[in-house]
Amino acid sequence: MTNEVTTEILVAHVMELAKAGKRLDGRGIDELREVKVIPGYVNSADGSAYVQYGLTKVVCGVKLEPGTPFPDTPNAGVLTTNAEIVPLSSPDYEPGPPSPQAIELSRVVDRAIRAAEVIDLEKLCVTPSEKCWTCFVDIHVLDDCGNLIDAALLAAVAALKNAKLPSERFGLGETAPLHVAHTPIEVTFVRLGDTLIVDPSSEEEATCQGRLTIATDERGHICAMQKGRVGAFSPQDVLSLAERAEAHGNKLRELLHHHGHAHPGS
């Protein structure tokens, strides 16, 4: 049987299940996979976290180093977010320059961190126009089994919460925890026919007719949205998904608070 025929059969099966309110892995349409968070995963980083959504695995490391403020923001520190999807994470990725998926991943995570004002960049300024802290947020995808965006932001926020400002190392005072003001959580939905499901697997992402990611914070604010794939969502769809995103976000924030693992969708 050719790959094309196999893919067509899988697509038809996924769509038929969704129509009946079912999914390949047995979850309900509004049920997340089991989520695990391990902060402090990388000893050499100033902050780090390992996050697992089902079989999707992501590690994020935070490094803080003295640098120079940008000319247009002389009173603020610098935030740089980078995502790397290594070839071993999926047969779909090859060695070489950053893939479009990696570029989108880093931009979407960066946007949510900035929009929610997770860290106050002005507090990372040491001397205006001369010296500031540069915060590097590096995301590494170890295993892509779907929904990288949600896993990546959760790992980034957990790593920032785990981070310490290494002032003593650079002769800039005493080392102290990095102040994290807000906790944005991204929740991704995809359309399968008339059904809108949360936390898509790889097979569901490949089959979907539209993807919508909504970031909310602990204040109930919608911080960011990202539309992906070909397909449309009505205004009513967006309003409904925003409510679902906030509900899932609250459960995941509670998970972050307890530094453990849970099945937030159950």
ROSE-890623 format. One record per residue (C-alpha): x negated, y, z; residue in one letter. Coordinates in steps of 0.25 Angstrom, whole numbers, plus 5000, padded with zeros to 4 digits. Layout:
// ROSE-890623
XYZa ...
***
This chain:
// ROSE-890623
500050005000m 499450144996t 499250255006n 500250334998e 501350235000v 500950215015t 501050365017t 502450365011e 502950255019i 502350325032l 502950455028v 504350395026a 504250325039h 503850445047v 504950525041m 506050415043e 505650405058l 505650555060a 507050555054k 507450455065a 506750535076g 505650435077k 504150445074r 503050345070l 502450335084d 503750325091g 503850465097r 505050555096g 505050675087i 504750775099d 503750685106e 502250715107l 501250605107r 500550575120e 499550695123v 498250685131k 497450805135v 496050785141i 495350915145p 493850925147g 493650815136y 492250875131v 491250905142n 490350995133s 491451085130a 491951205138d 493351155137g 493951035130s 495050935129a 495550805122y 496950795117v 497650675112q 499050685105y 499350535103g 498150495094l 497750635090t 496550675098k 495850805099v 494750865107v 494551015109c 493251085115g 493151225119v 491751295119k 491551435125l 490351515121e 489951665122p 490151735109g 490451875102t 491851935101p 492351955087f 492352105083p 493852115083d 494052055096t 492852115105p 493552085118n 493951935115a 493251805115g 493251705103v 494151585101l 493751485090t 494551355087t 494051245078n 494651115075a 493950995069e 494650865064i 493550765063v 493650655052p 493750545062l 495050605067s 495850555054s 495650495041p 496150625035d 494950705039y 493550715032e 492250775036p 491950915031g 492451055033p 493651085042p 494951025037s 496251105035p 496851025046q 495651065055a 495751215051i 497251215054e 497051145067l 496051245072s 496851365068r 498151315074v 497551285087v 496751425087d 498051495084r 498751435096a 497651465105i 497551605101r 499051635100a 499251575114a 498051655120e 497551525126v 496351605130i 496151755132d 495051785122l 494851925129e 494451845141k 493351775133l 492651915130c 491351935139v 490852065133t 491752135122p 491152135108s 489952065114e 490251925121k 491351835122c 491751695124w 491951605111t 492951495113c 492751375104f 493951285103v 493551155095d 494551055092i 494150915087h 495150815082v 494750675085l 496050595080d 497150655071d 498350585073c 499250705071g 499550835077n 498150895078l 498651035081i 499351005094d 498250915099a 497151025095a 497851135102l 498151055115l 496651015115a 496251155113a 497051215124v 496651105134a 495151125130a 495351275133l 496051245146k 494851155150n 493751265145a 492851335154k 492151465150l 490651435152p 490251565157s 489151515166e 488451445154r 488251575147f 487951665159g 489351735158l 489851705172g 490551585178e 491151465170t 492651465171a 493851405165p 494351465152l 495651545154h 496751485146v 497951575146a 498951495138h 499251345133t 499751335119p 500251205114i 500551165100e 501551075096v 501751025082t 502950975074f 503150915061v 504350895052r 504750755047l 505950775039g 506950845048d 506250795061t 505250885068l 504250805076i 503150845086v 501750805087d 501650735073p 500750615071s 499850605059s 500850535051e 501950635055e 501050745051e 500750685037a 502250665035t 502850795040c 503550905033q 502951025041g 502251045054r 502451155064l 501551175076t 502051265088i 501151315099a 501751365112t 501151405125d 501551395140e 502351525139r 503251465128g 502651555118h 502451505103i 501051535101c 500851475087a 501451395075m 500851325064q 501651265052k 500951155044g 501251055033r 502351075022v 503751085028g 504651185035a 505251215048f 506551295050s 506651405061p 507451305069q 506451205068d 505351305073v 506151345085l 506451205089s 505051155087l 504551275096a 505451225107e 504851085106r 503451145105a 503551215118e 504151095125a 502951005120h 502051125123g 502451125138n 502250975139k 500850985133l 500451105142r 500851025154e 499950905149l 498851005148l 499051055162h 498950905167h 497750875158h 498250735154g 499150665144h 500550645142a 501650615132h 502250755131p 503350715121g 503950615130s 
***
